[in-house]
Amino acid sequence: MSMESQILMIQVLLFFSGIHGSLCTQESDIPASDLLSRTHNDASPNITPSIAPEAMLPLQAPSPLMPFTYTNVPKLSGHCAFNFTAADSILRTTATDCWSTLAPYLANVVCCPQFDASLVVLVGQASSQSQSLALNVTHARHCLSDVEQILESQGASEKLLEICSVDPSNLTESSCPVIDVNEIENSLDTSSLLTSCRKIDPTIECCNQVCHNAISAAAEVLAFRHKNVTTSNGASDLSEKSTLISDCKSIILRWMASKSDPSSASRIIRVLSSCDINKSCPLVFPDIKNISKECGEETSNQTSCCNALNSYLSRLQQQSFITNLQALNCATLLGKKLQEANITSNIFDLCHVNLKDFSLQGQFLCSIFSSCNYFLLYWLVIDIVWVFNLFLLRGTLDFICHILMHQWMKKNRDASFPACRQI
């Protein structure tokens, strides 16, 4: 492991030790079941455009190695109608999930989904006054700048917009033709929509997609309410339809967020995003020519083959922290690449490759803790404090990861292995 990677993982340990200190000193008398459900810390000031925040300690961390005191005062525009006080809880969660050094590594699993959810909730909550579920470009620019300032003042990465590919258009209507609250409520069966998503169960939702399907159906109604997309075999028409529906899904989510408190709305959005996140592998695979050279058809030199494979995996590990299901997807994709390169031996088994080997945090923390796969992120990721609670309290994670890898090894690499059958 490179020196840069070791430094990063030491920072991870310090970060989680800060979480541990906070939980142990402030919540030692809370039952484990309640602690597991906690997703935020309550020691933060309210932030409004007219009130400067006090210094805050979001996490009790080791000092002076890793100070968590943030004294920056966000420079707000004064031109944004968002209710930052009401959304204080989810903004603190976002700042923690997108903590400065870790944000690029937590981007696809924790940080960006939480950031996106926060923006959806802020726009949705603001619609109670404006009756609009989208901002104009000027207003969007001011509001996004204010959100960025608040998050940075609480320790989030200064490159958050770049990391998560967010710009003012994320707060506008994009191409959806319906953004008025009254028109939406007159166009849809809103009672049925809310019922489908109000008591969302993470595992059931990812398999049966009850809430997801209700949102998709509602988005289609909005997408074609005022627009006439011609039906043909042209790729451009299919692309336009897909974009329309996607943009209207965002409008639907904002409307739903306006009908709930910010934390509950954020949780629904995060559950939906977790279902999508775990369908794919976020890693980019480099060329496997060195593995092909050393592992060949016969795999005559096992040491050289395993060295080549381990070197390749170490490059993958640098990219991102991933969940256990993402690791399984990545293992499947790499297995297919190896097959396509005419590597017929089961070199994963030969070289003792496990799910942890596809993630930086799994590989590093395995070297200092006895239970390696605790440190693959669990498939349902709500926020980073929730992740730590899960590491602390859920002794089944290692067992789950080993079972997943064992099942994968037994199946043909070309076989479909959906998330619903993995959990």
Secondary structure as UniProt FT lines:
FT   HELIX           3..26
FT   TURN            28..29
FT   HELIX           32..37
FT   TURN            49..50
FT   TURN            63..65
FT   TURN            84..87
FT   HELIX           88..97
FT   TURN            100..102
FT   HELIX           103..106
FT   HELIX           107..111
FT   HELIX           112..130
FT   HELIX           137..153
FT   TURN            154..155
FT   TURN            158..159
FT   HELIX           160..163
FT   TURN            164..165
FT   HELIX           168..171
FT   TURN            174..175
FT   HELIX           181..187
FT   HELIX           190..198
FT   HELIX           202..208
FT   HELIX           210..223
FT   TURN            224..225
FT   HELIX           235..258
FT   HELIX           262..277
FT   TURN            278..279
FT   HELIX           289..295
FT   HELIX           302..317
FT   TURN            318..319
FT   HELIX           324..340
FT   TURN            341..342
FT   HELIX           347..350
FT   TURN            351..352
FT   HELIX           355..358
FT   HELIX           360..366
FT   TURN            367..368
FT   HELIX           372..375
FT   HELIX           384..393
FT   TURN            395..396
FT   HELIX           397..410
FT   TURN            413..414
FT   HELIX           419..421
//
